[in-house]
């Protein structure tokens, strides 16, 4: 099952990178990442389905990459070319069937 407790956030400069991770075991239909910024609504950032299809929000496409390591039961979000508007709390999410599971997020702050 997914603890979905995201980690790896912190402070980065614009143009820099952060790598987020969370533990997600079991047979998931899909895994993904949401984010919540102070001045924005909750946004779906990226998903990776069990058939390896991916989705990325237009705002992050080309900069962020979602991946998983099944041996480590770990989900990753590699965030490159960071912008100040990427500042948000990021939440890991897993779907078992159609049921979503999520946990506490991790704060990523991008300075200009």
SEGU-823177 format. One record per atom (N, C-alpha, C): residue in one letter; atom name; x, z, y. Coordinates in Angstrom, 1 decimal. Each point is the difference from the previous one (the first is absolute). Layout:
N
atom dolum = A zadren = CA x = X z = Z y = Y
...
This chain:
112
atom dolum = X zadren = N x = 0.8 z = 0.0 y = -1.2
atom dolum = X zadren = CA x = -0.8 z = 0.0 y = 1.2
atom dolum = X zadren = C x = 0.9 z = 0.0 y = 1.2
atom dolum = X zadren = N x = -0.6 z = -0.3 y = 1.2
atom dolum = X zadren = CA x = 0.7 z = -0.2 y = 1.2
atom dolum = X zadren = C x = 0.0 z = 1.3 y = 0.8
atom dolum = X zadren = N x = 1.1 z = 0.6 y = 0.2
atom dolum = X zadren = CA x = 0.1 z = 1.1 y = 1.0
atom dolum = X zadren = C x = -0.2 z = -0.6 y = 1.4
atom dolum = X zadren = N x = 0.5 z = -1.2 y = 0.2
atom dolum = X zadren = CA x = -0.2 z = -0.8 y = 1.2
atom dolum = X zadren = C x = 0.5 z = 0.8 y = 1.3
atom dolum = X zadren = N x = 1.0 z = 0.8 y = -0.2
atom dolum = X zadren = CA x = 0.6 z = 0.7 y = 1.1
atom dolum = X zadren = C x = 1.2 z = -0.8 y = 0.5
atom dolum = X zadren = N x = -0.2 z = -0.6 y = 1.1
atom dolum = X zadren = CA x = 1.0 z = -0.9 y = 0.5
atom dolum = X zadren = C x = 1.1 z = 0.7 y = 0.6
atom dolum = X zadren = N x = 1.2 z = -0.6 y = -0.1
atom dolum = X zadren = CA x = 1.2 z = 0.6 y = 0.6
atom dolum = X zadren = C x = 0.9 z = -1.2 y = 0.5
atom dolum = X zadren = N x = 1.0 z = 0.4 y = 0.7
atom dolum = X zadren = CA x = 0.9 z = -1.0 y = 0.6
atom dolum = X zadren = C x = -0.1 z = -0.3 y = 1.4
atom dolum = X zadren = N x = -1.0 z = 0.6 y = 0.6
atom dolum = X zadren = CA x = -0.2 z = -0.2 y = 1.5
atom dolum = X zadren = C x = 1.1 z = 0.7 y = 0.8
atom dolum = X zadren = N x = -0.1 z = -0.2 y = 1.2
atom dolum = X zadren = CA x = 1.0 z = 0.5 y = 0.9
atom dolum = X zadren = C x = 0.1 z = -0.8 y = 1.3
atom dolum = X zadren = N x = 1.1 z = 0.1 y = 0.6
atom dolum = X zadren = CA x = 0.3 z = -0.6 y = 1.3
atom dolum = X zadren = C x = 0.8 z = -1.2 y = -0.2
atom dolum = X zadren = N x = -0.4 z = -1.1 y = 0.6
atom dolum = X zadren = CA x = 0.8 z = -1.3 y = 0.0
atom dolum = X zadren = C x = -0.1 z = -0.6 y = 1.3
atom dolum = X zadren = N x = 1.0 z = -0.8 y = 0.3
atom dolum = X zadren = CA x = 0.1 z = -0.8 y = 1.2
atom dolum = X zadren = C x = -0.7 z = -1.3 y = -0.2
atom dolum = X zadren = N x = -0.5 z = -0.6 y = 1.1
atom dolum = X zadren = CA x = -0.6 z = -1.3 y = -0.1
atom dolum = X zadren = C x = 1.0 z = -1.0 y = -0.6
atom dolum = X zadren = N x = -0.4 z = -0.8 y = -0.9
atom dolum = X zadren = CA x = 0.9 z = -0.9 y = -0.7
atom dolum = X zadren = C x = 0.6 z = 0.6 y = -1.3
atom dolum = X zadren = N x = -0.2 z = 1.3 y = -0.2
atom dolum = X zadren = CA x = 0.6 z = 0.7 y = -1.1
atom dolum = X zadren = C x = -0.9 z = -0.1 y = -1.2
atom dolum = X zadren = N x = 0.3 z = 0.9 y = -1.0
atom dolum = X zadren = CA x = -0.7 z = -0.1 y = -1.3
atom dolum = X zadren = C x = -0.3 z = 1.4 y = -0.5
atom dolum = X zadren = N x = -1.1 z = 0.1 y = -0.8
atom dolum = X zadren = CA x = -0.3 z = 1.2 y = -0.7
atom dolum = X zadren = C x = -0.5 z = -0.4 y = -1.4
atom dolum = X zadren = N x = 0.2 z = 0.8 y = -1.0
atom dolum = X zadren = CA x = -0.6 z = -0.2 y = -1.3
atom dolum = X zadren = C x = -0.8 z = 1.2 y = -0.5
atom dolum = X zadren = N x = -1.3 z = -0.3 y = -0.1
atom dolum = X zadren = CA x = -0.9 z = 1.0 y = -0.5
atom dolum = X zadren = C x = -0.2 z = 0.0 y = -1.5
atom dolum = X zadren = N x = -0.4 z = 1.1 y = -0.6
atom dolum = X zadren = CA x = -0.2 z = 0.0 y = -1.4
atom dolum = X zadren = C x = -1.1 z = 1.1 y = -0.3
atom dolum = X zadren = N x = -0.6 z = -0.2 y = -1.2
atom dolum = X zadren = CA x = -0.8 z = 1.0 y = -0.6
atom dolum = X zadren = C x = -0.1 z = -0.2 y = -1.5
atom dolum = X zadren = N x = -0.4 z = 1.1 y = -0.6
atom dolum = X zadren = CA x = -0.2 z = -0.1 y = -1.5
atom dolum = X zadren = C x = -1.4 z = -0.4 y = -0.4
atom dolum = X zadren = N x = 0.0 z = -1.0 y = -0.8
atom dolum = X zadren = CA x = -1.3 z = -0.6 y = -0.5
atom dolum = X zadren = C x = 0.1 z = -0.4 y = -1.5
atom dolum = X zadren = N x = -0.3 z = 0.9 y = -0.8
atom dolum = X zadren = CA x = 0.0 z = -0.3 y = -1.5
atom dolum = X zadren = C x = -1.3 z = -0.4 y = -0.5
atom dolum = X zadren = N x = -0.1 z = -0.4 y = -1.3
atom dolum = X zadren = CA x = -1.2 z = -0.4 y = -0.6
atom dolum = X zadren = C x = -0.2 z = -1.5 y = 0.3
atom dolum = X zadren = N x = -1.1 z = -0.5 y = -0.6
atom dolum = X zadren = CA x = -0.4 z = -1.4 y = 0.1
atom dolum = X zadren = C x = -0.9 z = -0.2 y = 1.2
atom dolum = X zadren = N x = 0.6 z = -0.5 y = 1.1
atom dolum = X zadren = CA x = -0.7 z = -0.2 y = 1.2
atom dolum = X zadren = C x = -0.5 z = -1.4 y = 0.1
atom dolum = X zadren = N x = -1.2 z = -0.2 y = 0.6
atom dolum = X zadren = CA x = -0.5 z = -1.3 y = 0.3
atom dolum = X zadren = C x = 0.8 z = -0.6 y = 1.2
atom dolum = X zadren = N x = 0.4 z = 0.9 y = 0.9
atom dolum = X zadren = CA x = 0.7 z = -0.5 y = 1.2
atom dolum = X zadren = C x = 0.7 z = 1.3 y = 0.6
atom dolum = X zadren = N x = 1.0 z = -0.3 y = 0.8
atom dolum = X zadren = CA x = 0.6 z = 1.0 y = 0.8
atom dolum = X zadren = C x = 0.1 z = -0.5 y = 1.4
atom dolum = X zadren = N x = 0.2 z = 0.9 y = 1.0
atom dolum = X zadren = CA x = 0.0 z = -0.5 y = 1.3
atom dolum = X zadren = C x = 0.4 z = 1.1 y = 1.0
atom dolum = X zadren = N x = 0.1 z = -0.5 y = 1.3
atom dolum = X zadren = CA x = 0.4 z = 0.9 y = 1.1
atom dolum = X zadren = C x = -1.0 z = -0.2 y = 1.1
atom dolum = X zadren = N x = -0.5 z = 1.1 y = 0.6
atom dolum = X zadren = CA x = -0.8 z = 0.0 y = 1.2
atom dolum = X zadren = C x = 0.9 z = 0.7 y = 1.1
atom dolum = X zadren = N x = -0.4 z = -0.2 y = 1.2
atom dolum = X zadren = CA x = 0.6 z = 0.7 y = 1.1
atom dolum = X zadren = C x = -1.0 z = 0.4 y = 1.1
atom dolum = X zadren = N x = 0.2 z = 1.1 y = 0.6
atom dolum = X zadren = CA x = -0.8 z = 0.5 y = 1.1
atom dolum = X zadren = C x = 0.8 z = 0.3 y = 1.2
atom dolum = X zadren = N x = -0.2 z = -0.8 y = 1.1
atom dolum = X zadren = CA x = 0.8 z = 0.3 y = 1.2
atom dolum = X zadren = C x = -1.0 z = 0.7 y = 1.0
atom dolum = X zadren = N x = 0.6 z = 0.7 y = 0.9
atom dolum = X zadren = CA x = -0.8 z = 0.8 y = 0.9
atom dolum = X zadren = C x = -1.0 z = -0.8 y = 0.8
atom dolum = X zadren = N x = 0.3 z = -1.2 y = 0.4
atom dolum = X zadren = CA x = -0.9 z = -0.8 y = 0.8
atom dolum = X zadren = C x = -0.6 z = -1.1 y = -0.8
atom dolum = X zadren = N x = 0.0 z = 0.0 y = -1.3
atom dolum = X zadren = CA x = -0.5 z = -1.0 y = -0.8
atom dolum = X zadren = C x = -0.8 z = 0.6 y = -1.1
atom dolum = X zadren = N x = -0.9 z = -0.8 y = -0.6
atom dolum = X zadren = CA x = -0.7 z = 0.4 y = -1.2
atom dolum = X zadren = C x = 0.9 z = 0.0 y = -1.3
atom dolum = X zadren = N x = -0.6 z = 0.4 y = -1.1
atom dolum = X zadren = CA x = 0.8 z = 0.0 y = -1.2
atom dolum = X zadren = C x = 0.1 z = -1.5 y = -0.4
atom dolum = X zadren = N x = 1.2 z = -0.4 y = -0.3
atom dolum = X zadren = CA x = 0.3 z = -1.4 y = -0.3
atom dolum = X zadren = C x = 0.6 z = -0.2 y = -1.4
atom dolum = X zadren = N x = -0.5 z = -0.9 y = -0.8
atom dolum = X zadren = CA x = 0.6 z = -0.3 y = -1.3
atom dolum = X zadren = C x = 1.2 z = -0.9 y = 0.3
atom dolum = X zadren = N x = 1.1 z = 0.5 y = -0.4
atom dolum = X zadren = CA x = 1.3 z = -0.7 y = 0.3
atom dolum = X zadren = C x = 0.4 z = -1.0 y = -1.1
atom dolum = X zadren = N x = -0.1 z = 0.5 y = -1.3
atom dolum = X zadren = CA x = 0.5 z = -0.9 y = -1.1
atom dolum = X zadren = C x = -0.6 z = 0.5 y = -1.3
atom dolum = X zadren = N x = -0.2 z = -0.9 y = -0.9
atom dolum = X zadren = CA x = -0.4 z = 0.3 y = -1.3
atom dolum = X zadren = C x = 0.7 z = -0.8 y = -1.1
atom dolum = X zadren = N x = 0.1 z = 0.6 y = -1.2
atom dolum = X zadren = CA x = 0.7 z = -0.7 y = -1.1
atom dolum = X zadren = C x = -0.9 z = 0.2 y = -1.2
atom dolum = X zadren = N x = -0.6 z = -1.0 y = -0.5
atom dolum = X zadren = CA x = -0.9 z = 0.1 y = -1.1
atom dolum = X zadren = C x = 0.7 z = 0.0 y = -1.4
atom dolum = X zadren = N x = -0.7 z = 0.3 y = -1.0
atom dolum = X zadren = CA x = 0.5 z = 0.0 y = -1.4
atom dolum = X zadren = C x = 0.5 z = -1.3 y = -0.4
atom dolum = X zadren = N x = -0.5 z = -1.1 y = 0.5
atom dolum = X zadren = CA x = 0.4 z = -1.3 y = -0.3
atom dolum = X zadren = C x = 1.1 z = -0.5 y = 0.9
atom dolum = X zadren = N x = 0.6 z = 0.9 y = 0.8
atom dolum = X zadren = CA x = 1.1 z = -0.3 y = 1.0
atom dolum = X zadren = C x = -0.4 z = -0.8 y = 1.2
atom dolum = X zadren = N x = -1.3 z = -0.2 y = 0.2
atom dolum = X zadren = CA x = -0.3 z = -0.6 y = 1.3
atom dolum = X zadren = C x = 0.1 z = 1.0 y = 1.1
atom dolum = X zadren = N x = 0.3 z = -0.5 y = 1.2
atom dolum = X zadren = CA x = 0.3 z = 0.9 y = 1.1
atom dolum = X zadren = C x = -0.9 z = -0.4 y = 1.2
atom dolum = X zadren = N x = -0.2 z = 1.0 y = 0.9
atom dolum = X zadren = CA x = -0.7 z = -0.1 y = 1.2
atom dolum = X zadren = C x = 0.8 z = 0.7 y = 1.1
atom dolum = X zadren = N x = 0.1 z = -0.7 y = 1.1
atom dolum = X zadren = CA x = 0.7 z = 0.7 y = 1.2
atom dolum = X zadren = C x = -0.9 z = -0.2 y = 1.2
atom dolum = X zadren = N x = -0.1 z = 1.0 y = 0.8
atom dolum = X zadren = CA x = -0.7 z = -0.2 y = 1.3
atom dolum = X zadren = C x = 0.8 z = -0.9 y = 0.9
atom dolum = X zadren = N x = -0.7 z = -0.8 y = 0.8
atom dolum = X zadren = CA x = 0.7 z = -0.9 y = 0.9
atom dolum = X zadren = C x = 1.1 z = 0.6 y = 0.8
atom dolum = X zadren = N x = -0.3 z = 1.3 y = 0.4
atom dolum = X zadren = CA x = 0.9 z = 0.7 y = 0.9
atom dolum = X zadren = C x = 1.4 z = 0.3 y = -0.6
atom dolum = X zadren = N x = 0.0 z = 0.0 y = -1.4
atom dolum = X zadren = CA x = 1.3 z = 0.4 y = -0.6
atom dolum = X zadren = C x = 0.5 z = -1.1 y = -0.9
atom dolum = X zadren = N x = -0.7 z = -1.1 y = -0.2
atom dolum = X zadren = CA x = 0.4 z = -1.1 y = -0.9
atom dolum = X zadren = C x = 1.4 z = -0.5 y = 0.5
atom dolum = X zadren = N x = 0.9 z = -0.2 y = -1.0
atom dolum = X zadren = CA x = 1.3 z = -0.4 y = 0.3
atom dolum = X zadren = C x = 1.0 z = 1.1 y = 0.3
atom dolum = X zadren = N x = -0.5 z = 1.2 y = 0.3
atom dolum = X zadren = CA x = 0.9 z = 1.1 y = 0.3
atom dolum = X zadren = C x = -0.1 z = 1.1 y = -1.0
atom dolum = X zadren = N x = -1.1 z = 0.2 y = -0.7
atom dolum = X zadren = CA x = -0.2 z = 1.1 y = -1.0
atom dolum = X zadren = C x = -0.1 z = -0.7 y = -1.3
atom dolum = X zadren = N x = 0.5 z = 0.8 y = -1.0
atom dolum = X zadren = CA x = -0.1 z = -0.4 y = -1.4
atom dolum = X zadren = C x = -0.5 z = 1.1 y = -0.9
atom dolum = X zadren = N x = -1.0 z = -0.2 y = -0.8
atom dolum = X zadren = CA x = -0.5 z = 1.0 y = -0.9
atom dolum = X zadren = C x = 0.6 z = -0.3 y = -1.4
atom dolum = X zadren = N x = 0.4 z = 1.0 y = -0.7
atom dolum = X zadren = CA x = 0.5 z = -0.2 y = -1.4
atom dolum = X zadren = C x = -0.2 z = 1.3 y = -0.8
atom dolum = X zadren = N x = 0.3 z = -0.2 y = -1.3
atom dolum = X zadren = CA x = -0.1 z = 1.2 y = -0.9
atom dolum = X zadren = C x = 1.0 z = -0.1 y = -1.0
atom dolum = X zadren = N x = 0.4 z = 1.2 y = -0.5
atom dolum = X zadren = CA x = 1.0 z = 0.2 y = -1.1
atom dolum = X zadren = C x = -0.8 z = 0.7 y = -1.1
atom dolum = X zadren = N x = -0.4 z = -0.7 y = -1.0
atom dolum = X zadren = CA x = -0.8 z = 0.6 y = -1.0
atom dolum = X zadren = C x = 0.7 z = 1.1 y = -0.8
atom dolum = X zadren = N x = 1.3 z = -0.3 y = -0.2
atom dolum = X zadren = CA x = 0.8 z = 1.0 y = -0.7
atom dolum = X zadren = C x = 0.1 z = 1.3 y = 0.7
atom dolum = X zadren = N x = 0.0 z = 0.0 y = 1.3
atom dolum = X zadren = CA x = 0.0 z = 1.2 y = 0.8
atom dolum = X zadren = C x = -1.4 z = 0.5 y = 0.5
atom dolum = X zadren = N x = -1.0 z = -0.8 y = -0.4
atom dolum = X zadren = CA x = -1.4 z = 0.3 y = 0.5
atom dolum = X zadren = C x = 0.0 z = 0.2 y = 1.5
atom dolum = X zadren = N x = 0.6 z = -0.9 y = 0.7
atom dolum = X zadren = CA x = 0.2 z = 0.1 y = 1.4
atom dolum = X zadren = C x = -0.5 z = -1.2 y = 0.8
atom dolum = X zadren = N x = -0.7 z = 0.2 y = 1.1
atom dolum = X zadren = CA x = -0.4 z = -1.1 y = 0.8
atom dolum = X zadren = C x = 0.8 z = 0.0 y = 1.3
atom dolum = X zadren = N x = 0.4 z = -1.1 y = 0.5
atom dolum = X zadren = CA x = 0.8 z = -0.1 y = 1.2
atom dolum = X zadren = C x = -0.6 z = -0.8 y = 1.1
atom dolum = X zadren = N x = 0.3 z = 0.3 y = 1.2
atom dolum = X zadren = CA x = -0.3 z = -0.9 y = 1.1
atom dolum = X zadren = C x = 1.3 z = -0.1 y = 0.9
atom dolum = X zadren = N x = 0.6 z = -1.2 y = -0.1
atom dolum = X zadren = CA x = 1.2 z = -0.2 y = 0.8
atom dolum = X zadren = C x = -0.5 z = -0.6 y = 1.3
atom dolum = X zadren = N x = 0.4 z = 0.7 y = 1.1
atom dolum = X zadren = CA x = -0.4 z = -0.4 y = 1.3
atom dolum = X zadren = C x = 1.2 z = -0.4 y = 0.8
atom dolum = X zadren = N x = 0.1 z = -1.3 y = 0.3
atom dolum = X zadren = CA x = 1.1 z = -0.5 y = 0.8
atom dolum = X zadren = C x = -0.5 z = -0.5 y = 1.4
atom dolum = X zadren = N x = 1.0 z = -0.2 y = 0.8
atom dolum = X zadren = CA x = -0.3 z = -0.5 y = 1.4
atom dolum = X zadren = C x = -1.1 z = 0.8 y = 0.6
atom dolum = X zadren = N x = 0.2 z = 1.3 y = 0.0
atom dolum = X zadren = CA x = -1.0 z = 0.9 y = 0.5
atom dolum = X zadren = C x = -0.3 z = -0.2 y = 1.5
atom dolum = X zadren = N x = -1.2 z = 0.2 y = 0.3
atom dolum = X zadren = CA x = -0.5 z = 0.0 y = 1.4
atom dolum = X zadren = C x = -0.6 z = 1.3 y = 0.4
atom dolum = X zadren = N x = 0.0 z = 0.4 y = 1.3
atom dolum = X zadren = CA x = -0.6 z = 1.3 y = 0.4
atom dolum = X zadren = C x = -1.5 z = 0.1 y = -0.5
atom dolum = X zadren = N x = -0.7 z = -1.2 y = 0.0
atom dolum = X zadren = CA x = -1.4 z = 0.1 y = -0.4
atom dolum = X zadren = C x = -0.1 z = 0.2 y = -1.5
atom dolum = X zadren = N x = 1.0 z = 0.1 y = -0.8
atom dolum = X zadren = CA x = 0.0 z = 0.4 y = -1.4
atom dolum = X zadren = C x = -0.1 z = 1.5 y = -0.2
atom dolum = X zadren = N x = 0.2 z = 0.7 y = 1.1
atom dolum = X zadren = CA x = -0.1 z = 1.5 y = 0.0
atom dolum = X zadren = C x = -1.3 z = 0.4 y = -0.5
atom dolum = X zadren = N x = 0.0 z = 0.7 y = -1.1
atom dolum = X zadren = CA x = -1.3 z = 0.5 y = -0.6
atom dolum = X zadren = C x = 0.3 z = 0.9 y = -1.2
atom dolum = X zadren = N x = -1.1 z = 0.6 y = -0.5
atom dolum = X zadren = CA x = 0.1 z = 0.7 y = -1.2
atom dolum = X zadren = C x = -0.3 z = -0.9 y = -1.1
atom dolum = X zadren = N x = 0.8 z = -0.2 y = -1.0
atom dolum = X zadren = CA x = -0.2 z = -0.9 y = -1.1
atom dolum = X zadren = C x = -0.5 z = 0.7 y = -1.2
atom dolum = X zadren = N x = -1.0 z = -0.6 y = -0.7
atom dolum = X zadren = CA x = -0.6 z = 0.6 y = -1.2
atom dolum = X zadren = C x = 0.1 z = -0.9 y = -1.2
atom dolum = X zadren = N x = 0.4 z = 0.6 y = -1.1
atom dolum = X zadren = CA x = 0.1 z = -0.8 y = -1.2
atom dolum = X zadren = C x = -1.4 z = 0.1 y = -0.7
atom dolum = X zadren = N x = -0.4 z = -1.1 y = -0.6
atom dolum = X zadren = CA x = -1.3 z = 0.0 y = -0.6
atom dolum = X zadren = C x = 0.1 z = -0.8 y = -1.4
atom dolum = X zadren = N x = -0.7 z = 0.5 y = -1.0
atom dolum = X zadren = CA x = -0.1 z = -0.6 y = -1.3
atom dolum = X zadren = C x = -1.4 z = -0.1 y = -0.4
atom dolum = X zadren = N x = -0.3 z = -1.1 y = -0.6
atom dolum = X zadren = CA x = -1.4 z = -0.2 y = -0.6
atom dolum = X zadren = C x = 0.1 z = 0.0 y = -1.5
atom dolum = X zadren = N x = -0.8 z = 0.8 y = -0.6
atom dolum = X zadren = CA x = -0.1 z = 0.0 y = -1.5
atom dolum = X zadren = C x = -1.4 z = -0.5 y = -0.2
atom dolum = X zadren = N x = -0.1 z = -1.2 y = -0.5
atom dolum = X zadren = CA x = -1.2 z = -0.7 y = 0.0
atom dolum = X zadren = C x = -0.4 z = -0.3 y = 1.5
atom dolum = X zadren = N x = -1.2 z = 0.4 y = 0.4
atom dolum = X zadren = CA x = -0.4 z = -0.2 y = 1.3
atom dolum = X zadren = C x = 0.1 z = 1.3 y = 0.8
atom dolum = X zadren = N x = 0.5 z = 1.1 y = -0.6
atom dolum = X zadren = CA x = 0.1 z = 1.3 y = 0.7
atom dolum = X zadren = C x = 1.3 z = 0.2 y = 0.7
atom dolum = X zadren = N x = 0.0 z = 0.2 y = 1.3
atom dolum = X zadren = CA x = 1.3 z = 0.2 y = 0.7
atom dolum = X zadren = C x = 0.4 z = 1.4 y = 0.0
atom dolum = X zadren = N x = 1.3 z = 0.2 y = 0.0
atom dolum = X zadren = CA x = 0.6 z = 1.3 y = 0.1
atom dolum = X zadren = C x = 1.1 z = 0.0 y = 1.1
atom dolum = X zadren = N x = 0.0 z = 1.0 y = 0.8
atom dolum = X zadren = CA x = 1.0 z = 0.1 y = 1.1
atom dolum = X zadren = C x = 0.4 z = 1.4 y = 0.2
atom dolum = X zadren = N x = 1.1 z = 0.2 y = 0.7
atom dolum = X zadren = CA x = 0.5 z = 1.3 y = 0.3
atom dolum = X zadren = C x = 0.5 z = 0.2 y = 1.4
atom dolum = X zadren = N x = 0.8 z = 0.9 y = 0.2
atom dolum = X zadren = CA x = 0.6 z = 0.3 y = 1.4
atom dolum = X zadren = C x = 0.9 z = -1.2 y = 0.3
atom dolum = X zadren = N x = 0.0 z = -0.3 y = 1.3
atom dolum = X zadren = CA x = 0.8 z = -1.1 y = 0.5
atom dolum = X zadren = C x = 1.4 z = 0.5 y = 0.5
atom dolum = X zadren = N x = 0.8 z = -1.0 y = 0.4
atom dolum = X zadren = CA x = 1.3 z = 0.3 y = 0.6
atom dolum = X zadren = C x = 0.1 z = -0.7 y = 1.4
atom dolum = X zadren = N x = 0.5 z = 0.7 y = 0.9
atom dolum = X zadren = CA x = 0.0 z = -0.5 y = 1.4
atom dolum = X zadren = C x = 1.3 z = -0.9 y = 0.2
atom dolum = X zadren = N x = -0.2 z = -1.2 y = 0.5
atom dolum = X zadren = CA x = 1.1 z = -0.8 y = 0.4
atom dolum = X zadren = C x = -0.2 z = -0.2 y = 1.5
atom dolum = X zadren = N x = 1.1 z = 0.3 y = 0.7
atom dolum = X zadren = CA x = 0.1 z = -0.2 y = 1.5
atom dolum = X zadren = C x = 1.0 z = -1.0 y = 0.3
atom dolum = X zadren = N x = -0.4 z = -1.0 y = 0.8
atom dolum = X zadren = CA x = 1.0 z = -1.0 y = 0.4
atom dolum = X zadren = C x = 0.1 z = 0.1 y = 1.5
atom dolum = X zadren = N x = 1.2 z = 0.2 y = 0.4
atom dolum = X zadren = CA x = 0.3 z = 0.1 y = 1.5
atom dolum = X zadren = C x = 0.5 z = -1.4 y = 0.5
atom dolum = X zadren = N x = -0.3 z = -0.1 y = 1.3
atom dolum = X zadren = CA x = 0.4 z = -1.3 y = 0.7
atom dolum = X zadren = C x = 1.4 z = 0.1 y = 0.6
